[in-house]
Amino acid sequence: MNILVTGGAGFIGSHLVAALVHDGHRVTVLDNLSTGNLSNLTPVSSEITFVEGDILNADLVESEVRRADLVYHLAAAVGVGNIMTNPLESIITNTTGTEHVLRSCHRHSTRVLLASTSEIYGKTPKLPMAEDDDRILGSTAISRWSYSTSKALDEHLAFAFATEGLRVSIVRYFNSYGPHLDEKGYGSVIANFIRQARDGDPLTVHGDGLQTRCFTFVADTVRGTILAGTKDEALGSVFNIGSNFEISIADLARLIVDKTKSSSPITNVSYEQRYGTSFEDTRRRVPSLDRAREVLGYTPTINLAEGLDRTLAWWNLVHA
Ligand SMILES: NC(=O)c1ccc[n+]([C@@H]2O[C@H](COP(=O)([O-])OP(=O)(O)OC[C@H]3O[C@@H](n4cnc5c(N)ncnc54)[C@H](O)[C@@H]3O)[C@@H](O)[C@H]2O)c1
């Protein structure tokens, strides 16, 4: 197939592109390289077409979608810190840009997979988080919730286009990590901790560190993405793609210090120091994987210890 991957030079996108090339597809990547990096595509660069451009350019999106049999839409402004620094640009990218992709896919009857996020659930105390659960968000004065809200609007748009005939499925990623994580960290606490451990800097744990996340190795993230993007049973549905390897952020910091044999101390930084006063965090984030297992046959296969070893090997910090 001819497959278009928006955001294909990014962390998850580049692994997805490699998997699709490996499966024998002709892949085009559309990416503006704002947070992505061409070096992520080096292993497949001779086998893909790379188009440097923006999903806000509706004509460009239209011409690329026209040539595709299937679209994976991953391009987005990503990461809480990034979104809080550039709220306006982030919201427009994540809503108008997605509208361009969905509209072109609808016009050309092209199937599309939309990448959404566990941030959708906000600060709900209900666990595990299941796809049809209520979303609980804070005030619009707190800019971190704009990411959740813009991705929710994307999901609504996708479902609305589906009522007009668009073949679409949606995945909500839960904290993916692995090789190609940008070392500046953007949305990834794992990338931040590894960089800090490598450089001998303090690992900065936000708040009391007892907040938990379920980290998902990127190979599992990509497998779930392809299943949701191709299975007929996935059409019109949304799926959590995550893991059940729950760990507190404080324990994660200790694990990374141990694995890297770093001399870095671990320090707690208040949310106010890091983000200003109007910040709210999600205490625990645990996905229900029932729907993904039942409909897609997806289960995560790589546990946190193994996934971290593979990630650290890519950073040349351990031998996996
Ligand atoms: N990494 C995670 O744990 C995670 C969690 C939840 C959701 N997601 C979603 O997964 C997708 C991929 O995220 P990622 O972690 O690989 O982040 P990433 O920043 O590495 O990838 C995003 C890519 O989109 C590109 N991009 C951004 N704005 C663009 C624009 N206007 N036009 C064209 N390209 C643009 C970037 O250059 C980058 O290559 C995003 O939609 C993100 O919201 C990721």
The ligand as an ORCA input file, in Angstrom:
! r2SCAN-3c Opt
* xyz 0 1
  N       4.769      9.772     23.187
  C       3.673      9.539     23.910
  O       3.738      8.913     24.971
  C       2.334     10.026     23.439
  C       1.277      9.956     24.353
  C       0.023     10.362     23.938
  C      -0.196     10.786     22.637
  N       0.858     10.872     21.777
  C       0.553     11.321     20.398
  O       1.333     10.568     19.489
  C       1.690     11.369     18.372
  C       3.197     11.288     18.166
  O       3.838     11.812     19.312
  P       5.387     11.602     19.620
  O       5.518     11.253     21.045
  O       6.004     10.740     18.604
  O       5.894     13.115     19.509
  P       6.912     13.806     18.497
  O       6.960     15.238     18.883
  O       8.187     13.069     18.470
  O       6.161     13.620     17.105
  C       5.288     14.568     16.551
  C       5.762     14.840     15.141
  O       4.844     15.732     14.503
  C       5.607     16.720     13.823
  N       4.760     17.924     13.741
  C       4.362     18.740     14.747
  N       3.589     19.722     14.281
  C       3.494     19.530     12.941
  C       2.834     20.226     11.910
  N       2.123     21.339     12.158
  N       2.941     19.755     10.645
  C       3.677     18.639     10.370
  N       4.324     17.948     11.319
  C       4.230     18.390     12.586
  C       6.846     16.921     14.658
  O       7.926     17.515     13.955
  C       7.138     15.496     15.100
  O       7.962     14.833     14.161
  C       1.150     12.769     18.649
  O      -0.090     12.917     17.991
  C       0.946     12.773     20.160
  O      -0.082     13.661     20.537
  C       2.119     10.511     22.154
*
